[in-house]
Amino acid sequence: MEYDALFSIDSKASGFEYMPSRLIARAVDYARFGRLYLHQGTWNGEQIISKNWVTASTLENKSISRKHYPSWLGSGCDRTYYTYQWWGHTNCDSTYQYFPNGNLGQFIYVIPHEDIIIVHCGNSNDFLAPMIYGILLIVSNTMIFMRRS
């Protein structure tokens, strides 16, 4: 990391990590984390996170029945999933993207087939869903435009 990050503990007495959230870092370091995952756990030629772990934590686990997901996440070839703290979205063309969603709109959005990492450091969840939808719309429209050119 370029800068020191903070990680909250539940209490000084227990020293136990605060589980729901609280990895506090700068955007550049969130982007580096996204890069690490984009490159399957490899950083500057060194495997520092198991490629198997990165794959298992970012790709859809198809052994989990779609009946366990709410219907609004989709069930066809264009669907959203959740696994090991990462949200993902599979497209009908078999491409996918994934992101960890943090407190108050923080996220690291990774689009592997486009080699794109988008970091958002926010202070409100109010606009998170429309923003992610907008990103998907921009990326898909850009891909259509690029294919036509």
Number of C-alpha atoms within 10 A of each C-alpha: 11 9 9 9 12 10 12 16 15 12 10 9 7 8 10 11 14 13 11 10 13 15 14 16 16 14 16 13 17 23 19 17 17 25 20 18 23 21 17 20 21 17 15 8 8 8 13 12 14 12 15 10 13 18 14 13 19 25 20 21 13 8 6 11 9 16 8 7 14 11 10 8 14 15 15 11 12 15 18 22 22 19 16 12 12 17 19 23 23 19 14 10 8 9 13 21 22 27 21 18 17 19 16 14 17 20 22 23 25 24 21 17 10 12 10 14 21 15 19 17 16 15 10 11 12 11 11 17 11 10 13 13 11 12 14 15 12 12 15 12 12 12 13 11 10 9 8 7 6
